[in-house]
Amino acid sequence: MTEEQQKELGKILWGIADALRVHMNADDFRDYMLSFLFLKYLSDNYVEACQQELGVDYPEAPEVEGTAKRSSPLQIFYDEHAEDIPVFEDAMRRLMHYIIKPKYLWSHIAELARTQDDELLSTLQAGFKHIENESFDSSFQGLFSEVNLGSEKLGKDYGKRNEKLCTIINKIASGLSDFSRDQDTIGDAYEYLIGQFAAGSGKKAGEFYTPQPISDILSGIVTLDAQDPAAGKKDHLASVLDFACGSGSLLLNVRRRMENRGIGKIYGQESNITTYNLARMNMLLHGMSDSEFEIFHGDTLKNDWDILNEANPAKKMRFDAVVANPPFSLRWDHTDALREDVRFKSYGGLAPKSAADFAFLLHGFHHLKDEGTMAIILPHGVLFRGGAEEGIRTKLLKDGHIDTVIGLPANLFFSTGIPVCILVLKKCKKFDDVLFINAAEHFEKGKRQNFLRQLGRGNEVDDVEKIVSTYQNRNDEERYSRRVSIEEIEKNGFNLNISRYVSTAEPEEEIELADVHRKLVKAAQNAQKARDLHNEFLKELGLESLS
């Protein structure tokens, strides 16, 4: 799917969302829209696999014209071969890792919508429960928990809600009819809509969305060789963790960056139930089987995920790469017991209750493998704030764990206008200095927010690739990047304020005082000559001379 087709599809779907969300806000409608896209994706892939398994030529999406109901070939097979269904579904589970009963497939749902069938709403409700509890080998309970098909926002009674859903689903089916059914098409559409909904969600967007260019920076960094980034990409990533994964886009970006080099399992944790469901859908939408990822709903700071909170340290999970965009300066309630938590106790104190930034950082760092790379987005305050944060920062620097500090422009996020930084950390690193990259002035200004430019998106410069390549090659560049020794950082009180080490200020032009003096003398002489000549003219006219 070309970039232009992706944009066109995204605009069509966003236009549908914009036209139909009359009685609900963007956050509410997002859950309906994305869930229907998800159902279509699962159905299309399942139908294609069934076609190969049964040797049946499946029809395309139902025509919009006409009113006669049509049974799908799969439904006909189920009706005519009831005794063979268990064997067939076992085969499909092995092939696809899930099954969907014919009456819950998107084609049947779209057919009910096309014919304005009164059973659409009840069929959808049953279908969502079927997918949550019966479709997959793994448990996907609660996957549609935030999609309230009985909400009065859809209509005051069953009939009105059913009618509204018919309209929505008809519009989606019609909008998608001219586009490919492959996973990239729906996956791209899903990502586009998440971005569009994030743009309209203000501060709430921070709960689930990392702008694509920033995601590209983090994924570009952690997929490079940890000891020697200049050697290129790692051959393999066995495991990747995002402990504040939102909709999962950052994890998927890491997977995409690795291309065919290989990536094992990806792990995400998310505390917001709606966003947690978005992430699980997003993984499946991008062609991942349920055995290739694990997303956990829970509180990262409480470390309530069993695989990370293993009592035996030898069995505790460690990851090749850790990426995260946690909530900025989140207030958190910590107790004295946390001071003895293995994640924090070596750093002399806990992150302050007013800002959990370093608590998130230490959580991720604790679960990083010795040869791994961690990249985390944080507010600039972590670079210079005092108190407990200064102690944690100092300890990390003295132990040689902070590899790179990257300053980004302000107003890149939907959720905040403040400038942010990326910290790159390693448990074992080759270089004994810290690389500072000051990219604060490398961006394109937009109406509501700023953007990092990328080639292939209508730009002649690539701010993202410049950051990644500077990290990779550890380049020094005037007013942009510099390698700084720990000794110099210590002289600055372990303050990492980027402008202390890489100033973007234009150097003032040097002034040669002797040259300036000569010019002033010359100007004074010329002024005197002009005055003398003017006085001669005044004398001829019988007027008083100038002094």
C-alpha positions in Angstrom: 0.0 0.0 0.0 1.5 3.3 -1.1 1.8 6.3 1.3 -0.8 8.1 -0.8 -3.3 5.2 -0.6 -2.7 5.1 3.1 -3.5 8.8 3.4 -6.5 8.4 1.2 -7.9 5.5 3.2 -7.2 7.3 6.5 -9.0 10.4 5.3 -12.0 8.3 4.2 -12.2 6.5 7.6 -11.7 9.7 9.5 -14.4 11.4 7.4 -16.8 8.6 8.4 -15.8 9.0 12.1 -16.2 12.8 11.8 -19.6 12.6 10.2 -21.1 9.9 12.5 -19.9 10.9 15.9 -22.7 13.4 16.3 -23.8 12.5 19.8 -20.5 11.3 21.3 -17.0 12.7 21.8 -14.0 11.4 19.9 -12.8 9.2 22.7 -16.1 7.3 22.8 -16.4 7.0 19.0 -12.8 5.8 18.8 -13.6 2.6 20.6 -16.4 1.7 18.2 -14.6 2.6 15.1 -11.4 0.8 16.0 -13.2 -2.3 17.2 -15.1 -2.6 13.9 -11.8 -2.3 12.0 -10.4 -5.0 14.2 -13.3 -7.3 13.6 -13.0 -6.8 9.8 -9.3 -7.5 9.9 -9.7 -10.8 11.9 -12.5 -11.8 9.6 -10.8 -11.1 6.3 -7.7 -13.1 7.3 -9.8 -15.9 8.7 -11.9 -16.1 5.5 -8.8 -16.2 3.3 -7.3 -19.0 5.4 -10.6 -20.9 5.2 -10.7 -20.5 1.5 -7.3 -22.2 1.2 -8.3 -24.9 3.7 -11.6 -25.8 2.0 -10.8 -24.8 -1.5 -13.9 -22.6 -1.7 -13.9 -19.3 -3.7 -15.1 -16.7 -1.2 -16.9 -13.7 -2.5 -15.7 -10.1 -2.0 -17.5 -7.7 0.4 -21.4 -7.8 -0.1 -22.8 -5.3 -2.6 -24.5 -2.3 -1.2 -27.4 -2.4 -3.6 -30.2 -5.0 -3.2 -31.9 -6.3 -0.1 -31.7 -10.1 -0.4 -29.7 -11.7 2.3 -26.8 -14.0 1.2 -25.2 -16.8 3.1 -21.4 -17.0 3.0 -19.7 -20.2 1.7 -18.4 -20.8 5.2 -21.9 -20.7 6.7 -23.1 -23.1 4.0 -20.2 -25.5 5.0 -21.2 -25.2 8.6 -24.8 -26.0 7.7 -24.0 -28.9 5.5 -21.1 -30.5 7.5 -22.0 -30.1 11.1 -20.2 -33.4 12.0 -16.9 -32.1 10.5 -16.9 -28.7 12.3 -14.8 -29.7 15.4 -12.1 -31.2 13.2 -12.2 -28.2 10.9 -12.0 -25.7 13.7 -9.0 -27.6 15.3 -7.2 -27.3 12.0 -7.9 -23.6 11.8 -6.7 -23.0 15.4 -3.4 -24.6 14.5 -3.2 -22.5 11.3 -4.5 -19.2 12.5 -4.4 -19.4 16.3 -8.1 -18.4 16.3 -11.5 -19.2 14.8 -14.6 -17.2 14.2 -18.0 -18.7 13.8 -19.6 -17.7 10.4 -22.4 -15.6 11.9 -19.8 -13.4 13.7 -17.6 -12.7 10.7 -17.5 -9.1 9.3 -19.1 -10.2 6.0 -22.2 -11.4 7.9 -22.3 -8.3 10.2 -22.0 -6.1 7.1 -24.8 -8.1 5.5 -27.0 -7.5 8.5 -26.2 -3.8 8.3 -26.8 -3.6 4.6 -30.3 -5.1 5.0 -31.1 -3.1 8.2 -31.6 -6.4 10.1 -33.0 -6.0 13.6 -30.6 -8.7 14.8 -27.4 -6.7 14.0 -27.0 -5.3 17.6 -27.6 -8.6 19.4 -25.3 -10.5 16.9 -22.5 -8.0 17.4 -22.8 -8.3 21.2 -22.7 -12.1 20.9 -19.8 -11.9 18.4 -17.7 -9.8 20.7 -18.2 -12.2 23.6 -17.3 -15.1 21.2 -14.0 -13.5 20.2 -13.1 -12.6 23.8 -13.9 -16.1 25.3 -13.8 -18.7 22.5 -11.9 -17.5 19.4 -8.3 -17.6 20.7 -6.2 -20.1 22.4 -5.1 -17.4 24.8 -7.4 -15.4 26.9 -8.6 -12.1 25.4 -11.3 -11.5 28.0 -12.4 -7.9 28.2 -11.0 -7.1 24.8 -14.2 -5.1 23.9 -15.1 -4.1 27.5 -15.0 -0.4 26.6 -17.3 -0.8 23.6 -20.8 -0.3 25.1 -23.2 -1.4 22.4 -26.1 -0.7 24.9 -25.0 2.9 25.3 -27.7 5.6 25.0 -25.1 7.6 23.0 -25.9 5.2 20.1 -29.7 5.6 20.6 -32.4 5.7 23.3 -33.6 2.2 22.7 -32.6 -1.0 21.0 -34.1 0.0 17.7 -32.4 3.3 17.5 -29.1 1.8 18.5 -29.4 -1.0 15.9 -30.2 1.6 13.3 -27.2 3.7 14.2 -24.9 0.7 14.1 -26.3 -0.2 10.7 -25.3 3.2 9.4 -21.8 3.1 10.9 -21.0 -0.4 9.6 -22.4 0.3 6.2 -20.2 3.4 5.9 -17.1 1.5 7.0 -17.8 -1.4 4.6 -18.4 1.0 1.8 -15.3 3.1 2.6 -13.0 0.0 2.7 -14.5 -1.7 -0.4 -12.0 -0.2 -2.9 -8.9 -1.0 -0.8 -6.8 -4.1 -0.4 -7.7 -6.6 2.3 -4.2 -7.3 3.4 -3.0 -6.8 7.0 -0.9 -3.7 6.2 -4.0 -1.9 4.8 -6.1 -2.3 7.9 -3.1 -2.0 10.2 -2.1 1.3 8.6 -5.7 2.5 8.8 -5.8 1.6 12.5 -2.5 3.5 13.2 -3.8 6.6 11.2 -7.0 6.7 13.1 -5.2 6.4 16.5 -3.1 9.4 15.5 -6.2 11.4 14.4 -8.1 10.5 17.6 -5.0 11.5 19.6 -4.9 14.9 17.9 -8.4 15.6 19.1 -7.9 14.2 22.6 -5.5 16.9 24.0 -3.9 15.8 27.2 -5.6 12.4 27.1 -3.6 11.5 24.0 -0.5 11.1 26.2 -2.1 7.9 27.6 -1.9 6.1 24.4 0.1 7.7 21.6 3.7 8.5 20.8 4.1 10.5 17.6 5.6 8.4 14.9 8.8 10.3 14.3 9.7 10.1 18.0 8.8 6.4 18.0 11.2 6.0 15.0 14.0 7.5 17.0 13.6 5.2 20.0 13.2 2.1 17.8 16.1 3.1 15.6 18.4 3.4 18.7 17.5 0.1 20.5 17.8 -2.0 17.4 21.4 -1.0 16.9 24.3 -3.0 18.4 24.5 -1.9 22.1 28.3 -2.0 22.5 29.1 -0.6 19.1 26.2 1.1 17.4 28.3 1.9 14.4 28.4 -1.8 13.6 24.7 -1.6 12.6 21.6 -3.4 13.6 21.5 -6.3 16.1 21.2 -9.7 14.5 18.3 -10.6 16.7 16.1 -9.3 19.5 14.9 -12.1 21.7 12.6 -9.8 23.8 11.5 -6.2 23.9 9.6 -4.5 26.8 7.5 -1.3 26.8 6.2 -0.9 30.4 3.9 2.0 29.5 3.0 0.7 26.1 -0.2 2.7 25.3 -1.6 1.4 22.0 1.5 -0.6 21.4 2.8 1.5 18.4 6.3 1.8 19.8 6.6 -1.9 20.3 5.4 -2.5 16.7 7.9 0.1 15.4 10.8 -1.9 17.0 9.5 -5.0 15.4 9.2 -3.2 12.0 12.8 -1.9 12.4 14.2 -5.3 12.8 12.6 -6.3 9.5 13.6 -9.9 8.7 16.5 -10.0 11.1 14.3 -11.6 13.6 12.5 -10.6 16.8 11.3 -12.9 19.5 8.4 -12.0 21.8 7.3 -8.5 22.6 6.0 -7.5 26.0 3.9 -4.5 27.0 2.3 -3.3 30.2 -0.5 -0.7 30.4 -2.6 0.6 33.3 -5.5 2.2 31.3 -8.0 -0.5 30.4 -9.2 1.2 27.2 -5.6 1.7 26.0 -4.7 -1.9 27.1 -7.4 -3.2 24.8 -6.2 -1.0 21.9 -2.8 -2.4 22.3 -4.0 -6.0 22.2 -6.0 -5.3 19.0 -3.1 -3.4 17.5 -0.7 -6.4 17.9 -3.2 -8.8 16.1 -4.0 -6.2 13.5 -0.3 -6.1 12.5 -0.1 -9.8 11.8 1.2 -11.0 15.2 -0.1 -14.3 16.5 -1.2 -14.4 20.2 2.0 -16.4 21.0 4.3 -13.6 19.8 3.2 -11.0 22.3 2.0 -10.5 25.8 0.3 -7.4 27.0 -0.5 -7.1 30.7 -3.0 -4.8 32.4 -1.5 -3.5 35.6 0.4 -0.8 37.5 4.1 -0.7 36.4 5.3 1.1 39.5 3.7 -1.4 41.8 5.4 -4.1 39.8 2.3 -6.3 39.8 3.1 -8.4 36.7 4.2 -11.8 37.8 6.8 -12.4 35.1 8.6 -9.2 36.2 8.0 -9.6 40.0 9.6 -13.0 40.3 10.8 -13.7 43.8 13.9 -15.6 42.5 16.2 -13.0 40.9 17.7 -15.8 38.7 14.3 -16.3 37.0 13.4 -12.7 36.6 12.7 -11.6 33.1 15.4 -9.5 31.3 15.0 -7.8 28.0 17.3 -7.1 25.0 15.6 -3.8 24.5 13.4 -1.5 26.7 11.5 1.4 25.2 9.0 3.7 27.0 7.1 6.9 26.9 5.7 6.9 30.4 3.4 9.7 31.8 5.4 12.8 32.5 6.0 13.7 36.1 3.2 11.5 37.4 2.3 11.8 41.1 2.7 8.4 42.8 2.1 7.1 46.2 5.2 5.3 47.5 5.7 3.6 50.9 8.7 2.9 53.0 8.6 -0.7 51.8 9.4 0.4 48.3 12.8 1.7 49.6 13.8 -1.9 49.8 12.4 -2.8 46.4 15.2 -4.3 44.4 14.5 -1.9 41.5 15.2 1.2 43.7 17.3 0.4 46.8 20.7 0.8 45.2 20.1 4.4 44.3 19.9 6.0 47.7 16.3 7.0 47.6 13.0 7.0 45.8 11.8 9.3 43.1 9.7 12.1 44.8 6.0 11.6 45.1 5.5 14.7 42.9 7.3 13.1 39.9 7.6 9.4 39.2 9.9 9.9 36.2 13.0 8.2 37.7 10.8 5.5 39.2 9.7 4.5 35.7 13.3 4.8 34.4 14.7 2.5 37.2 11.9 0.0 36.7 12.8 -0.4 33.0 16.5 -0.3 33.6 16.3 -3.1 36.2 14.7 -5.4 33.6 17.3 -4.6 30.9 19.8 -7.3 30.0 23.5 -6.5 30.5 24.0 -6.3 26.8 20.8 -4.5 26.1 19.8 -0.9 25.3 17.1 1.2 26.9 15.6 4.4 25.4 13.0 6.4 27.4 11.2 9.7 26.8 11.2 12.0 29.9 10.6 15.7 30.7 13.7 17.9 30.8 13.4 18.2 34.6 15.1 14.8 35.1 18.3 16.3 33.7 18.8 19.0 36.4 16.3 18.7 39.3 17.8 18.3 42.8 16.9 16.3 45.8 16.4 12.5 45.4 16.5 12.9 41.6 19.9 14.4 41.8 21.1 11.4 43.8 19.7 8.9 41.4 21.1 10.8 38.4 24.5 11.0 40.0 24.6 7.3 40.8 23.6 6.3 37.2 26.4 8.6 35.8 29.1 7.4 38.2 28.2 3.8 37.4 28.5 4.6 33.7 24.9 3.7 32.8 23.8 6.9 31.0 25.1 6.7 27.4 23.3 9.5 25.5 21.1 12.5 26.3 19.0 13.8 23.4 17.1 17.1 23.6 14.0 17.4 21.4 12.0 20.5 20.3 9.1 21.8 22.3 5.4 21.1 21.4 5.9 17.7 19.6 3.3 15.9 21.6 -0.5 16.3 21.6 -0.6 16.0 25.3 1.9 18.7 26.3 3.9 21.6 24.8 7.0 21.2 27.0 10.3 20.1 25.5 11.3 16.5 26.3 14.4 14.5 26.2 15.4 10.9 25.4 17.8 9.1 27.7 19.7 6.1 26.4 20.9 3.8 29.1 23.1 0.6 29.1 24.3 -1.6 31.9 27.6 -2.3 30.0 28.7 0.3 27.6 31.8 0.7 25.5 32.3 4.5 25.8 33.2 6.2 29.1 31.7 9.6 28.1 28.2 10.8 27.5 27.0 11.9 24.1 24.8 15.0 24.1 22.5 15.7 21.1 20.8 19.1 21.1 18.1 18.7 18.4 15.9 21.5 19.9 15.9 23.7 16.8 15.6 21.0 14.2 11.9 20.7 13.4 9.0 22.0 11.2 6.6 24.4 12.9 2.9 23.5 12.5 -0.3 25.3 13.4 -1.0 23.4 16.6 2.2 21.5 17.2 5.7 21.0 15.8 6.9 18.1 13.7 10.2 16.3 13.2 10.8 16.1 9.5 11.4 12.8 7.7 12.4 12.0 4.1 9.6 10.3 2.1 7.1 12.5 3.8 7.5 15.6 1.6 10.7 16.8 3.3 14.2 17.4 2.0 15.7 16.9 5.4 15.4 14.2 8.0 15.6 15.3 11.6 14.9 11.7 12.8 17.7 10.1 10.8 20.1 12.8 11.8 19.5 12.0 15.5 19.8 8.3 15.0 22.9 8.5 12.8 24.6 10.9 15.3 23.9 8.4 18.1 25.1 5.6 15.9 28.4 7.2 14.9 28.9 9.3 18.1 29.6 12.4 16.0 30.7 15.7 17.4 29.0 18.6 15.5 29.1 22.2 16.4 25.9 23.5 18.0 24.4 20.0 17.6 26.2 17.2 19.4 29.2 16.6 21.6 30.9 13.8 23.6 31.4 15.0 27.2 33.6 13.4 29.8 32.3 12.3 33.2 34.9 14.6 34.7 33.3 17.7 33.0 29.8 16.5 34.1 31.0 16.1 37.7 32.4 19.6 37.6 28.9 20.7 36.7 27.5 18.9 39.8 26.2 16.0 37.6 23.8 18.4 36.0 22.8 17.2 32.5 21.1 20.3 31.3 21.9 20.0 27.6 22.6 23.7 26.9 25.5 23.5 29.3 27.3 21.2 27.0 25.9 21.9 23.5 24.7 25.5 23.0 22.6 26.3 19.9 23.3 30.0 20.2 24.9 31.6 17.2 28.4 32.8 18.0 28.7 36.6 18.1 30.8 38.1 15.4 34.2 39.1 16.7 34.8 42.9 16.8 38.3 44.3 15.8 38.5 47.4 17.9 41.3 48.9 15.9 39.3 48.5 12.7 36.2 50.0 14.3 38.3 53.0 15.5 39.7 53.6 12.0 36.2 53.5 10.6 34.9 56.0 13.2 37.8 58.4 12.5 37.2 58.2 8.8 33.5 58.8 9.3 34.3 61.8 11.6 36.6 63.3 8.9 34.0 62.9 6.2 31.4 64.5 8.4 33.8 67.5 9.0 34.5 67.9 5.3 30.7 67.9 4.6 30.1 70.5 7.4 32.9 72.8 6.0 31.5 72.7 2.5 28.0 73.4 3.9 29.2 76.4 5.8 30.8 77.8 2.7 27.4 77.7 1.0 25.8 79.4 4.0 28.5 82.1 4.0 27.8 82.9 0.3 24.1 83.2 1.2 24.8 85.5 4.1 23.6 83.0 6.6 25.0 82.0 9.9 27.4 79.1 9.8 26.9 75.8 11.6 29.1 75.3 14.6 
